[in-house]
């Protein structure tokens, strides 16, 4: 994916030994105290790419702008604290602004995130770029890069059909689930599924220098998905994909929220993503969402 090539370039360009973890994960990890790290993440949503302003409840735009960042903080075992918002729009529209920021207020209040600044600009299309700071106890900190051979691969909820069903706008970030998982299951790695199960699992495997086998019959496909392939590649699910040590006793649900957990595969030493279907294993190449696929 061209998006990943850009990230690889930036990782090499901006590497600092003094930073615990920089570019390439769900959030940057910064030194803070003896027992805690700061988490710093950012995400941008754009009219015509992540939503169509003429077709939706404007409050959902504000909610999504906050929730995608909370999802990143959650995927590293953290708790969101503060955010700043850059807001661009083609022309002044008091009613539109009010509705979008009512959505921001709703999610910020629900997840106890304080909005502490930002910027406004005139732009050709409407966009929101949110930067968020969170905090994580070092013993609960989880990155993408520590999956081990033999680990089991798990996922919360169902995947697929997020755009068709509207879940990509109305989803609930798995913050409570992530905090329960890191405290009770001690995952070896974790990522949120934003660009598709195959792509995001691939990113986790690349950083962990491992591969994976997925069990087709175990993958929880949403009844809103068009088909199996689209469910794996369309993205915008914002579920938690994580790995656990082999033998970990796994409940069927997150006990704090009743959210379903499924075991969908295992980590292997060989690089690549494989699919096991009725005993037959094949190397499946499925593309996820790439902002630059047309270039």
Secondary structure, 3 states (H helix, E strand, C coil): CHHHHHHHHHHHHCCCCCCCECCCCCCEEEECCCCEEEEEEEEEEEECCCECCCCCCHHHHHHHHHHHHHHHHHCCCCEEEEEEEEEEECCCCHHHHHHHHHHHHHHHHHCCCEEEEEEEEECCCCEEEEEEEEEEECCCCCCCCCCCCCCEEEEECCECCHHHHCHHHHCCCCHHHHHHHHHHCCCCEEEECCCCHHHHHHHHHHHHCCEEEEEHHHCCECCCCCCHHHHHHCCCCCCEEEEECCCCCCCCECCCCCCEEEEEEEEECCCEEEEEECCEEEECCCCCCCCCCCC
